Amino acid sequence: MPKMKTHKGTAKRIRTTKSGKVMRENAATHHKLSGQTARGKRAKAADSVVSGKIAKNMKKALGL
């Protein structure tokens, strides 16, 4: 059976930690920032952990 290819679109958007968690960037952090509160912008600046079946599918797309 051939090797699984890495899904490059997914690879550009997510990263994995050493413990195997899948991290993603939050939405709405690049433009139209004047309408957001400072607290909201700070909250979205941190990466979010992806969990459950979605994380499993992302790992499969990365070939992990």
Secondary structure, DSSP 4 states (H G I P E B T S, - for coil): -PPPPP-HHHHHHEEE-TTS-EEEPPSS-SS--TTS-HHHHHHHHS-EEE-HHHHHHHHHHHT-
